[in-house]
Amino acid sequence: MSVTDSNIVDALQYLNELKGANLVSVGRASALAWFLFAKDNVEYALHLQTGFRVVANGDIIFASADIFLPSYALESSKEFEYETFDWDMQGNNRYDERVNLFNERYSNKLIVHDVFANQFGDLSIQLSEKVKIEVFITMSKEECWRFFKRNSDSHLIITGEGVVDE
C-alpha cells in the first residue's frame, strides 16, 4: 500500500454513492466498528478503526470508546470486576449494548441525506431523523477507516497521511 498524492476531498467523492442509501445495520468485529448501507441492490460497508460517534437530536447515542467500557448491565452486576472484564466478548461492552438499542430503533429506517469530508479525512454522514455519524482521524499514519462496495476489491482507505492506493 502507498499513500497517493491525490486530494483527499476529491477521492471522497466516491462516498457520494451513499446518498439515498439505507443504513441497514451497525456492529463490530473486535475493535473495528462497521456500518452496512444498501441502495439499489448494492451493499456498502464503512469500517472504522478511529474515533467516531453517532448522534441523534444533539445527544451522543454511542461512540468508539464505548467498545472498551463495560455494558451498564454488566457493570451493575454484583459479580462484576474490572480486572476480569473482557471488552471483546460480544455483549459485554457498552458499544454492543447501545448499538443493539440503536439497531432495534432505527434498523432500515435511516436514509443518507448527505456526506461531508475534510482534507484530513474526517467524515460526517447526515442521516434522516436527525441522526449523524461523525468520524475523526486520530492516527498520523495507520488506517483509520475504509469504505467499499461489498464483494468488491476496490476500497477507499483513509489514513492519517491521506488516501491509500491498495
C-alpha positions, 0 to 999 in steps of 0.5 A: 500500500502507498499513500497517493498524492491525490486530494483527499476531498476529491477521492471522497467523492466516491462516498457520494454513492451513499446518498439515498442509501439505507443504513441497514445495520451497525456492529463490530468485529473486535475493535473495528466498528462497521456500518452496512448501507444498501441502495439499489441492490448494492451493499456498502460497508464503512469500517472504522478503526478511529474515533467516531460517534453517532448522534441523534437530536444533539445527544451522543447515542454511542461512540468508539470508546464505548467498545472498551467500557463495560455494558451498564448491565454488566457493570451493575452486576454484583459479580462484576470486576474490572480486572476480569472484564473482557471488552471483546466478548460480544455483549459485554461492552457498552458499544454492543449494548447501545448499538443493539438499542440503536439497531432495534430503533432505527434498523432500515429506517435511516436514509443518507441525506448527505456526506461531508469530508475534510482534507484530513479525512474526517467524515460526517454522514447526515442521516434522516431523523436527525441522526449523524455519524461523525468520524475523526482521524486520530492516527498520523499514519495507520488506517483509520477507516475504509469504505467499499462496495461489498464483494468488491476489491476496490476500497477507499482507505483513509489514513492519517497521511491521506488516501491509500492506493491498495 
